[in-house]
Amino acid sequence: MKIGILLSPKMERGSNLLSDIITFLRENNQEVFLTALPEQVLPDYASVATVATSDLAMVVDALFSIGGDGTLLSAARLMAHTGKPVLGIHVGGLGFLAEISPANFMERLQAFLTGDYTIEERHILSARIHCPDHVAEHFAINDFVIDKGPVATMIKIRTYVDNEFLNTYRADGIIIATPTGSTAYSLSAGGPIMTPELQVVVISPICPHSLSVRPVVISSDRTVMIDCREFSDAVTLVEDGQVKVGLGAAQKVEISQAQFPLRIVRFTGTSFFHTLRTKLNWGRDVRES
């Protein structure tokens, strides 16, 4: 099997974890590919094949991410359209998506290589940005955010669902999130936590100017349309908190479910509710506080 490794840019390339994972995979007769890295961080891996990040998805059979959820999101966007699995090895902060830790990676990777795992499919979002002379498509695993940028004032976000007017949000922005993204930015903005198998999308305004404005959950087979014609050049569309696209020249943005799912590797003994309890510190006896 050809296995790619996408490493967090914040993580030291020469870490023992990366070295241990490469050694483990090679001992199990797996072909390993790293994304192309500067020469000064490659000496320990001189014999490991490297490939440009843009080509990685087509070369490998599965992609491992090493880092936090942000790294896994980057890996997921690279692989989603291929149908190939993504496996996250978590090193960092909170981490809702990556199940493997430095403490159990050998056990989990052995289970992966022997087929002792399941594939969990999660729907992702497509955003089509309509400009006068072209249409650009982008994808997000967690969410798309309409962000007002550095200006101090709120913006008006005229929002439609399946061409029916929903609301003009006067706010700092708006989040359109999947169930996967419901524990990310949307949660901070007061949105609900949604279990990942749900086929829904949540629309969460950011700091709205009205107390009556609340998040709205809709079916994922519907299309959210944002009218961009009154936006300034400062307003952007942000995908998964990582990539910003200016909307100053856009006429509208249409956000809907993508035609392909994300395929995440899952192992026996893990569950979404276990992750919630662990990451959010739920279920503790008050006497332990």
C-alpha positions as CSV (number, residue, x, y, z in Angstrom):
1,M,0.0,0.0,0.0
2,K,1.2,3.5,-0.8
3,I,0.7,5.7,2.3
4,G,1.1,9.5,2.3
5,I,1.9,11.5,5.4
6,L,0.8,15.1,5.7
7,L,2.6,16.8,8.6
8,S,1.5,19.9,10.5
9,P,3.6,22.9,9.5
10,K,3.9,23.7,13.3
11,M,5.4,20.3,14.1
12,E,9.1,19.6,14.0
13,R,9.8,17.5,11.0
14,G,12.6,15.6,12.7
15,S,10.4,14.5,15.6
16,N,10.7,11.0,17.0
17,L,7.0,10.4,16.2
18,L,7.4,10.9,12.5
19,S,10.5,8.7,12.5
20,D,8.7,6.0,14.4
21,I,5.7,6.0,12.1
22,I,7.9,5.8,9.0
23,T,9.9,3.0,10.5
24,F,6.8,1.1,11.5
25,L,5.2,1.4,8.1
26,R,8.4,0.3,6.3
27,E,8.8,-2.7,8.6
28,N,5.3,-3.7,7.5
29,N,6.2,-3.4,3.8
30,Q,4.3,-0.2,3.2
31,E,5.5,2.5,0.7
32,V,5.7,5.9,2.4
33,F,5.4,9.3,0.7
34,L,6.0,12.7,2.4
35,T,5.0,16.0,1.0
36,A,7.9,17.9,-0.5
37,L,9.8,19.6,2.3
38,P,12.8,22.1,2.3
39,E,16.1,20.3,2.1
40,Q,17.2,21.4,5.6
41,V,14.5,19.3,7.2
42,L,15.0,16.2,5.1
43,P,18.3,14.7,6.1
44,D,16.8,12.0,8.3
45,Y,14.4,11.0,5.5
46,A,16.6,11.3,2.5
47,S,15.5,7.8,1.3
48,V,11.7,8.6,1.7
49,A,9.9,9.5,-1.5
50,T,8.5,13.0,-1.6
51,V,5.7,14.4,-3.7
52,A,4.1,17.8,-4.1
53,T,1.1,18.3,-1.9
54,S,-1.1,19.0,-4.9
55,D,-0.2,15.6,-6.4
56,L,-0.4,13.6,-3.1
57,A,-4.0,12.5,-3.4
58,M,-3.5,10.8,-6.8
59,V,-0.3,9.0,-5.8
60,V,-1.2,7.4,-2.5
61,D,-3.9,4.9,-1.4
62,A,-4.4,6.5,2.0
63,L,-3.3,9.6,3.7
64,F,-2.2,10.0,7.4
65,S,-2.2,13.4,9.0
66,I,0.1,14.2,11.9
67,G,-0.9,17.3,13.9
68,G,-4.1,18.8,15.1
69,D,-7.6,18.9,13.6
70,G,-6.4,21.7,11.2
71,T,-3.9,19.3,9.6
72,L,-6.6,16.6,9.3
73,L,-8.9,19.1,7.7
74,S,-6.2,19.9,5.1
75,A,-5.7,16.2,4.5
76,A,-9.4,15.7,4.2
77,R,-9.9,18.4,1.5
78,L,-7.0,16.9,-0.4
79,M,-8.5,13.4,-0.4
80,A,-12.2,13.9,-0.3
81,H,-12.8,13.8,-4.1
82,T,-10.8,10.6,-4.5
83,G,-12.8,8.5,-2.1
84,K,-9.5,7.3,-0.4
85,P,-9.4,7.1,3.4
86,V,-7.9,9.6,5.8
87,L,-6.5,8.7,9.2
88,G,-5.6,11.3,11.8
89,I,-2.8,11.1,14.3
90,H,-3.4,13.8,16.9
91,V,-0.6,15.9,18.3
92,G,-1.7,19.2,19.7
93,G,-4.7,20.8,21.4
94,L,-8.3,19.8,21.7
95,G,-8.7,17.6,18.7
96,F,-12.2,16.2,17.8
97,L,-11.3,14.4,14.5
98,A,-8.1,12.5,14.9
99,E,-8.5,9.3,16.9
100,I,-4.9,8.1,17.1
101,S,-2.4,9.5,19.7
102,P,1.3,9.1,20.1
103,A,0.6,6.6,22.9
104,N,-1.5,4.2,20.8
105,F,-0.3,4.8,17.2
106,M,1.4,1.4,16.8
107,E,-1.7,-0.5,17.9
108,R,-4.0,1.6,15.7
109,L,-1.7,1.5,12.6
110,Q,-1.4,-2.3,12.9
111,A,-5.2,-2.5,13.0
112,F,-5.4,-0.3,9.9
113,L,-2.9,-2.5,8.0
114,T,-4.8,-5.7,8.9
115,G,-8.2,-4.2,7.9
116,D,-9.5,-4.0,11.5
117,Y,-11.3,-0.7,11.1
118,T,-14.4,0.9,9.6
119,I,-14.9,3.8,7.2
120,E,-17.1,6.6,8.4
121,E,-18.5,8.7,5.6
122,R,-19.3,12.4,6.4
123,H,-20.8,14.8,4.1
124,I,-18.9,17.9,3.1
125,L,-19.8,21.3,1.7
126,S,-19.4,22.8,-1.7
127,A,-19.4,26.6,-2.2
128,R,-19.8,28.0,-5.6
129,I,-18.7,31.6,-5.9
130,H,-20.5,33.4,-8.8
131,C,-18.5,36.3,-10.3
132,P,-19.5,38.2,-13.5
133,D,-17.0,36.3,-15.6
134,H,-16.5,32.9,-13.8
135,V,-17.7,30.5,-11.1
136,A,-15.2,29.1,-8.6
137,E,-15.9,26.1,-6.5
138,H,-14.4,25.4,-3.0
139,F,-14.9,22.6,-0.5
140,A,-15.0,22.5,3.3
141,I,-15.2,19.7,5.9
142,N,-16.2,21.8,8.9
143,D,-17.6,25.1,7.7
144,F,-17.8,28.0,5.4
145,V,-17.7,31.4,7.1
146,I,-18.7,34.8,5.6
147,D,-16.3,37.0,7.5
148,K,-16.5,40.8,7.6
149,G,-12.8,41.3,7.7
150,P,-10.9,44.0,9.6
151,V,-13.7,46.6,9.4
152,A,-15.3,47.7,12.7
153,T,-18.9,47.8,11.6
154,M,-21.3,44.8,11.1
155,I,-22.3,43.7,7.6
156,K,-25.7,42.8,6.1
157,I,-25.8,39.2,4.9
158,R,-28.9,38.6,2.8
159,T,-29.5,34.9,3.1
160,Y,-31.8,32.5,1.1
161,V,-32.5,28.8,1.4
162,D,-33.5,27.1,-1.9
163,N,-34.2,30.6,-3.3
164,E,-36.6,31.5,-0.5
165,F,-35.6,34.5,1.5
166,L,-34.6,33.5,5.1
167,N,-33.2,36.7,6.7
168,T,-30.9,39.6,6.4
169,Y,-28.4,39.0,9.2
170,R,-26.8,42.1,10.6
171,A,-23.8,40.6,12.2
172,D,-20.0,40.1,12.1
173,G,-20.5,37.2,9.8
174,I,-22.3,33.9,9.4
175,I,-21.2,30.2,9.7
176,I,-22.6,27.4,7.5
177,A,-21.4,24.2,9.2
178,T,-21.7,20.5,8.8
179,P,-22.3,18.2,11.7
180,T,-18.5,17.6,11.7
181,G,-18.0,21.3,12.1
182,S,-20.7,21.7,14.7
183,T,-18.1,21.3,17.5
184,A,-15.8,23.9,15.9
185,Y,-16.5,27.6,15.2
186,S,-20.3,27.1,15.1
187,L,-20.3,25.8,18.7
188,S,-18.4,29.0,19.8
189,A,-21.1,31.1,18.1
190,G,-23.9,29.3,20.0
191,G,-24.7,26.6,17.5
192,P,-25.9,23.1,18.4
193,I,-23.7,20.0,18.7
194,M,-24.8,17.5,16.0
195,T,-23.9,13.9,15.7
196,P,-21.8,13.3,12.6
197,E,-24.2,10.9,10.8
198,L,-26.9,13.6,10.5
199,Q,-27.6,14.9,7.0
200,V,-28.1,18.5,8.1
201,V,-26.4,21.9,8.0
202,V,-26.5,24.6,10.6
203,I,-26.6,28.3,9.8
204,S,-25.1,30.2,12.8
205,P,-24.8,34.0,12.8
206,I,-21.7,35.6,14.4
207,C,-22.5,38.2,17.0
208,P,-25.9,39.2,15.5
209,H,-27.4,42.6,16.3
210,S,-30.8,41.1,17.4
211,L,-31.6,38.9,20.3
212,S,-34.2,37.1,18.3
213,V,-31.7,35.7,15.8
214,R,-30.7,32.1,16.5
215,P,-28.9,29.3,14.6
216,V,-31.1,27.4,12.1
217,V,-30.7,23.7,11.2
218,I,-31.7,22.7,7.7
219,S,-31.5,19.5,5.6
220,S,-28.2,19.1,3.8
221,D,-30.0,18.6,0.5
222,R,-31.0,22.2,0.5
223,T,-28.9,25.1,-0.8
224,V,-27.9,28.2,1.1
225,M,-27.4,31.3,-1.0
226,I,-25.7,34.5,0.1
227,D,-26.2,37.7,-1.8
228,C,-22.8,39.3,-2.1
229,R,-23.6,42.3,-4.2
230,E,-23.4,44.8,-1.4
231,F,-20.3,43.4,0.2
232,S,-17.1,45.4,0.4
233,D,-13.7,44.1,-0.7
234,A,-12.9,43.3,2.9
235,V,-15.5,40.5,3.1
236,T,-14.2,37.0,2.6
237,L,-15.4,33.4,2.4
238,V,-13.3,31.3,4.8
239,E,-13.1,27.5,4.3
240,D,-12.4,25.5,7.5
241,G,-10.7,28.5,9.0
242,Q,-7.7,28.0,6.7
243,V,-8.3,29.5,3.3
244,K,-9.8,32.9,2.6
245,V,-11.4,34.0,-0.7
246,G,-12.3,37.6,-1.4
247,L,-16.0,38.3,-2.2
248,G,-15.7,41.9,-3.3
249,A,-16.3,40.9,-7.0
250,A,-18.8,38.1,-6.3
251,Q,-22.5,38.3,-7.0
252,K,-23.6,35.4,-4.8
253,V,-22.3,32.3,-3.0
254,E,-24.2,29.0,-3.2
255,I,-23.4,26.5,-0.5
256,S,-24.7,22.9,-0.7
257,Q,-23.7,19.4,0.0
258,A,-20.8,18.2,-2.2
259,Q,-21.3,15.2,-4.5
260,F,-18.7,13.1,-2.7
261,P,-18.3,12.3,1.1
262,L,-15.2,12.4,3.3
263,R,-14.1,8.9,4.3
264,I,-12.5,8.8,7.8
265,V,-10.9,5.7,9.3
266,R,-12.5,4.7,12.6
267,F,-11.5,2.0,15.1
268,T,-13.5,-0.3,17.5
269,G,-14.0,1.2,21.0
270,T,-14.3,4.8,19.9
271,S,-17.5,6.9,19.5
272,F,-18.6,10.4,19.0
273,F,-20.1,10.6,22.6
274,H,-16.9,9.3,24.1
275,T,-15.0,12.0,22.2
276,L,-17.4,14.6,23.6
277,R,-17.0,13.4,27.1
278,T,-13.3,13.3,26.8
279,K,-12.7,16.6,24.9
280,L,-15.3,18.7,26.6
281,N,-14.8,17.2,30.1
282,W,-18.4,16.0,30.4
283,G,-19.7,13.4,32.8
284,R,-17.3,14.2,35.7
285,D,-18.7,13.8,39.1
286,V,-19.1,17.2,40.7
287,R,-17.1,15.9,43.7
288,E,-14.1,15.6,41.4
289,S,-14.2,19.3,40.5
